Each structure stands twice: as structure tokens, then as C-alpha cells.
Amino acid sequence: MSKPQRPGHCELAYFPVVNNQLQAGGQSVAQLAQQLGDTPFYAYDRAIIDQRIQALRDLLPDPIRLHYAVKANPMPELVQHIAQQVDGLDIASQGELTSALQTGIDPRHISFTGPGKGTNELQTAIDAGVILNIESATEMRCIARLAAKSGVRPRLTLRVNPDFALKSSGMRMGGGATPFGIDAEQVPALLKELATLDLECLGFHIFAGSQNLRAAAIMEAQNATLALATRLAEYAPSPVRLLNMGGGFGIPYFPGEQPLDVKPIGENLAQLVEQAKTTLPEAELALELGRYLVGEAGIYVCRVLDKKVSRGQVFLVTDGGLHQHLAASGNFGQVIRKNYPVVIGNKMAGEKTDVVNIVGRLCTPLDLLADKVELPQTEIGDLVVILQSGAYGLTASPTAFLSHPAPKEILL
Ligand SMILES: *Cc1c(COP(=O)(O)O)cnc(C)c1O
């Protein structure tokens, strides 16, 4: 088979290689498989997370608060580990609220976002004293009713659906018609009503998009975010004390993608911090990041169970699959299926001589983990490692589909 002419994945060197073996947390993936009893598994390396957070802090101006969006990876130990290094946690369900509270973080630094929050969830969140990021007028009224019964004054932010979009985002979250937040044009009327209720309005949350690798696009959205918040602040019943600017920082997943350059974003944020001193003098500015903090620190490891040839193509059949890593199969929001970076963890130095397809064990053609990928000669028993798997991996996958046991997760 002729070699495909395609741009490759960018160099990813977070996990060291020793004697041809990919290592995580100081052990080879083969040792980890042995220790865990079996494949498949996810492994997350806290040293890589720590480095990422530190490097980011070094580039961001000090006043910027850094929050972790728990849904990117809600593994309790991992959330616990990250909670000690960030200024807040963003959660989207009662389950995430429970994990967030278990970390011991001050509940005033937890914010609860998401459409369709249930009454019980809202009550729990109000009682816990977390920030409620409201998504609609209905939700605001419900919070006011619940609070009146329990005698607490809830603290909330308004999630604004901005009148602009984050350009070239993997996932757009604002700009047009969306179920997320309150359209910017509806915010003044809502704030007027809010002023009549016994609610404490801290400010705004504006999240314009996700998985962006272009610094210029992120900077443009952040500038527009501060401008919008400044305009809306005129209608607020009290000075804005918190402006959550969302995140959108992406990581390279696919061939041809390059890592995000955070330095200019940090410089731009420093200017915005200065600007906010006059336009929103009481406001703290926050970023909330998910995948950027954890995505590159995780791997998914499965084992080759079978090697078959069909009409000239080689198929490596693994004990993993889309039920455990939906995103790598291309079925979690990709428009055109592309390969995640894949290596053979026990053959890191081998010359890439083969072109193979890597599939899972599900009876569906969707269960494709790598399509015509170049690898060293791979045999039954070898360990397939999918990189960039620390975010939106296990918990973003339909693990019940086909009733295989769930993979293990380990934080190293
Ligand atoms: C999912 C989500 C995030 C995190 O997105 P990433 O792309 O993982 O950084 C941040 N904020 C909100 C409101 C979200 O829904």
C-alpha cells in the first residue's frame, strides 16, 4: 500500500519514552497494564497537569482567576488534585457538585452552569452556597422561590449568550440561537426583574466557544466579552464583581494542528485587566478551562486482540473501542472523522512500516479508533495508546453499549 500523503500530528512529548516503552507516572504502559490487572485503561499523569497549570499561570496576569470545568474530566481524585491548584471549579450537575464539594474547596468558588437545572439540584446548590450561573428567566424565578423558603440569599451570575461567536472554534457556544444562556439583548429586561428579587447578582458569564487553537480568535472574543459585560453592567442592580470569560483554549488533536500560543493571550488579558480597572472596577476576571488543563495529561491504553487482513487492508482489533473513547472514534462532535494521535506503547522506536486500521470490539463500523495510520509492525498483544485522552474520554463515552466492563482509570 502506498503511503498516504497527509500532514502528520504535531510532536507530542509529554510522556517520556524509556527503552522503547512509553511511560506514564514513571512506569511503562505494560507495567501499568500488569498493575491494573488488564487493559483497557485510562491513565492521567498529575505531573503533566501540574506543569500545564504552572506554565499557564506564568503566562496569565496574576489577577486572572483560573477555574477548572469539571465535565472535561470528573474523576474524583483528579478533581481533588486540580482543586488545590485552581481558584474555582465549574460544575454542571448535582453529581459534579458532590465531587466539587468533596475537594474541600470554598463553595463560594464553585459555579454551577448548564441549562435545565432541576429543582432538587438548585436547592442543593443554593444550600451549599455555590454561585448559580443562570440560564433563563424561568430558572431565575425558580431560584428566588426556593431561596425564599430556605432563607438563603443566593449568589448568581447571568450566563449571557453573546452577540458574537468565537471564530474557528471546534465547538461554537454563542453567537446565534442556542439553548445556552440568555441572549445579550434580553439581559437588560432580565436584570430589571432580578433587581426586584432577593438575589445577589455577582456579574456575568460569557462563554463563546470551545477547542480553539487560534490565539487571535480567542483574544478577539475576550475583547468582545469585556466590552459586552461593560455594556450590560449599566443595567445591573449592583456593580459587577465577577466576569467569567469562559475559556475556549484548545489542544491539538488532529494532523496539521499546532498547539495554542498562550503568550499573546496572556498579554492581551493583562491589557483587559487594566481596562477593567476603569470600566468594571470591582470585577474579578476568571477563565474556565477544561481540556486545556487535562487533555494532554491523559492516555487511553488498549491491547491488540487480533490482526486481520481484509481486501488488502490490515485491521488491528483491540479490547477497547468507541464505548470507552467515543471522541477518538470521531463520533463526539467531529464533522469529518480524523485520527487522534496513536502510538504503540511498547514499540516506541520502531520504524513506521505498516499502514493499519485500529478498531474496537463493537459490532458497528463506527468503532474505528484509527483510520489508515502509519505504525511500526504491530502484533497481537501489543499496546495501542491513544494520546490527548485526558478530557472528554471515559465519561463522554457510551460505556453501556454492548455491555462490556468499564475500563479502569488511574491517576499517577
Ligand atoms: C464545557 C465547558 C467548558 C470547558 O470547555 P473546554 O473546551 O473543555 O475547555 C467551559 N465552560 C462551560 C460553560 C462549558 O460548558
Ligand as a Chemical Component Dictionary entry (heavy atoms), coordinates in Angstrom:
data_LIG
# 
_chem_comp.id                   LIG 
_chem_comp.type                 NON-POLYMER 
_chem_comp.pdbx_formal_charge   0 
_chem_comp.three_letter_code    LIG 
# 
loop_
_chem_comp_atom.comp_id 
_chem_comp_atom.atom_id 
_chem_comp_atom.alt_atom_id 
_chem_comp_atom.type_symbol 
_chem_comp_atom.charge 
_chem_comp_atom.model_Cartn_x 
_chem_comp_atom.model_Cartn_y 
_chem_comp_atom.model_Cartn_z 
_chem_comp_atom.pdbx_ordinal 
LIG C1 C1 C 0 -17.615 22.507 28.681 1  
LIG C2 C2 C 0 -17.498 23.852 29.205 2  
LIG C3 C3 C 0 -16.228 24.393 29.454 3  
LIG C4 C4 C 0 -14.950 23.677 29.162 4  
LIG O1 O1 O 0 -14.671 23.572 27.811 5  
LIG P1 P1 P 0 -13.249 23.055 27.338 6  
LIG O2 O2 O 0 -13.320 23.055 25.864 7  
LIG O3 O3 O 0 -13.060 21.686 27.905 8  
LIG O4 O4 O 0 -12.240 23.988 27.878 9  
LIG C5 C5 C 0 -16.172 25.650 29.998 10 
LIG N1 N1 N 0 -17.297 26.344 30.284 11 
LIG C6 C6 C 0 -18.528 25.854 30.063 12 
LIG C7 C7 C 0 -19.710 26.668 30.382 13 
LIG C8 C8 C 0 -18.677 24.609 29.494 14 
LIG O5 O5 O 0 -19.896 24.143 29.245 15 
# 
loop_
_chem_comp_bond.comp_id 
_chem_comp_bond.atom_id_1 
_chem_comp_bond.atom_id_2 
_chem_comp_bond.value_order 
_chem_comp_bond.pdbx_ordinal 
LIG C1 C2 SING 1  
LIG C2 C3 SING 2  
LIG C2 C8 DOUB 3  
LIG C3 C4 SING 4  
LIG C3 C5 DOUB 5  
LIG C4 O1 SING 6  
LIG O1 P1 SING 7  
LIG P1 O2 DOUB 8  
LIG P1 O3 SING 9  
LIG P1 O4 SING 10 
LIG C5 N1 SING 11 
LIG N1 C6 DOUB 12 
LIG C6 C7 SING 13 
LIG C6 C8 SING 14 
LIG C8 O5 SING 15 
# 
